[in-house]
Amino acid sequence: MRITGTFLLLFSLATSAAAWSGCGVSFRVPKGWSVEPSPKDRCAISISPKRWKQIEAASRYDDSPFAIQMIVRHGRFEPAAEKLQFAKNGKGEWGMPGKGDQFTANAVRLGSFRGWRSRSLLRGFAREGAVLGEQSRVWSQVWVAYLLHDAHGTIVCVQYNQWNPDIKIDRPAAANKILASLTLSSTR
C-alpha cells in the first residue's frame, strides 16, 4: 500500500507541471512549457516554452512576450468578445481584426466549448539594427485567435503569432494540444 501511495504522489508531481487549472478551466501544456498568469489579471495566462524570453529577444523580428496567450472571462458572450477586441465580420463570424480590419474565421467545437478560429494578417518589422542581408525589414505575421464559450458563461480566448522566421517553435501544435485538453474545472 505504501508503494502505491508513493507512486501516486510521484505521478501527480510529474504530471502537475504539465497541467494548469484556474479561472474555471483546466488544460495541459506541452512538455517543457510553462504557464504564467499575469500579475495584473490572474485569468490572462502566458504559455511559453522555457527560455521564451531569450528566444524572443534573439529574434531579428519583434514577436509577442508570450508564445501563446489564454484569457478566460465569465459572463455574457458578446460583451466579453468585444472587450477582448474581437469583432463580427459581414457573415456574422467572430474574429480578431488584423490589417485593414480583415480576418477569416471558421466555426469550431472543442469539447463543451464552441466558437470561432480566426486568422488575421498583421505587418511586422525587423528590429532596429537587425542584420537581414537581402531580406526585407517588413514581414507578415499571421495572428491566430480562438474565441470559445460554453453554455455556462465561460469565455476563452487563445491567441498566438503563427510564425516568425527566427523562432523555430511549432506554436500551432502547442496551441492544438492546449485546446484539445481544455475542460471546465470546479475552481473559479
C-alpha positions, 0 to 999 in steps of 0.5 A: 500500500505504501508503494502505491501511495508513493507512486501516486504522489510521484505521478501527480508531481510529474504530471502537475507541471504539465497541467494548469487549472484556474479561472474555471478551466483546466488544460495541459501544456506541452512538455517543457512549457510553462504557464504564467498568469499575469500579475495584473489579471490572474485569468490572462495566462502566458504559455511559453516554452522555457527560455521564451524570453531569450528566444524572443529577444534573439529574434531579428523580428519583434514577436509577442512576450508570450508564445501563446496567450489564454484569457478566460472571462465569465459572463455574457458572450458578446460583451466579453468578445468585444472587450477582448477586441474581437469583432463580427465580420459581414457573415456574422463570424467572430474574429480578431481584426488584423490589417485593414480590419480583415480576418477569416474565421471558421466555426469550431467545437472543442469539447463543451466549448464552441466558437470561432478560429480566426486568422488575421494578417498583421505587418511586422518589422525587423528590429532596429539594427537587425542584420537581414542581408537581402531580406526585407525589414517588413514581414507578415505575421499571421495572428491566430485567435480562438474565441470559445464559450460554453453554455455556462458563461465561460469565455476563452480566448487563445491567441498566438503569432503563427510564425516568425522566421527566427523562432523555430517553435511549432506554436500551432501544435502547442496551441492544438494540444492546449485546446484539445485538453481544455475542460471546465474545472470546479475552481473559479 
